[in-house]
Amino acid sequence: MTAPTTTTSTDVTVVCHVRAPLLLEPVDRQIETLQACDSEGTIDDLLLRSWPKEIALTDTSPYQETLESFERFETWAAGRGVSIRPPFQERTKTSQVTGETTDLLATPLLCLELYADDELVGVFPHTDEETEETLTTDEVIASLRTGEFPTPLGGTSESDPSMSTATAANASDCPDCGEPLIDGQGLFACPDCNWTGTVSETGQFLSRVAEARATDSERTPTNPR
């Protein structure tokens, strides 16, 4: 599992989709833990949504909201290079009476949407298509229970809101003096000690001075002896 980050400066909303009425172990236990997170303040808001086991992939389906959610999940997953199939699966069903074939979407027992400051930053469970590692809802809920922000698997596209959220969450205080930094389009500056630098993809500060020294050392050829 990718190392989580803390949720100190983000409003975290969890939307929990569950198959009703299957509120049994372990689903029941996971929902109870999420409700504890909500009541104790480790997340800011919890929304519970129910969906059926299967949904017909038609324009006349009464579950259009769920189908729209699935399309949103697919778009997010494509942007990170991960897959949500499974737990979502598409299959066909043929009526023994009429012979008509219907395309169906099978839903997971439980699925989580994670929002940071109203931006979708994670759909769980999902699997990294390259490493085949899966980030489960159990792992995500365990992170949220301890007040940590679970980081999705996969890469990050330019349009992925999780990158801007991670930057906002981690790049707030100067690493030298601890005073608030000024964000100048990705270049951070401290008005108190004049520290300047950037933030890496992992959320770590990179001093401009250190970067310049590293670049100079790479360009300086080794003197032959």
Stockholm file with secondary structure:
# STOCKHOLM 1.0

chainA/1-225         MTAPTTTTSTDVTVVCHVRAPLLLEPVDRQIETLQACDSEGTIDDLLLRSWPKEIALTDTSPYQETLESFERFETWAAGRGVSIRPPFQERTKTSQVTGETTDLLATPLLCLELYADDELVGVFPHTDEETEETLTTDEVIASLRTGEFPTPLGGTSESDPSMSTATAANASDCPDCGEPLIDGQGLFACPDCNWTGTVSETGQFLSRVAEARATDSERTPTNPR
#=GR chainA/1-225 SS CCCCEECTTSCEEEEEEEETTCCCTTHHHHHHHHHHHHHHTSSSEEEEEEECSEEECSTTCTTHHHHHHHHHHHHHHHHHTEECTTTSEEEEEECTTTCCEEEEEECCSEEEEEEETTEEEEEESEEETTTCCEECHHHHHHHHHTTEECCCSSCCCTTCHHHHHHHHHHTTBCTTTCCBCEEETTEEECTTTCCEEEECTTSCEEEHHHHHHHHHHHHSCCCCC
#=GC SS_cons         CCCCEECTTSCEEEEEEEETTCCCTTHHHHHHHHHHHHHHTSSSEEEEEEECSEEECSTTCTTHHHHHHHHHHHHHHHHHTEECTTTSEEEEEECTTTCCEEEEEECCSEEEEEEETTEEEEEESEEETTTCCEECHHHHHHHHHTTEECCCSSCCCTTCHHHHHHHHHHTTBCTTTCCBCEEETTEEECTTTCCEEEECTTSCEEEHHHHHHHHHHHHSCCCCC
//
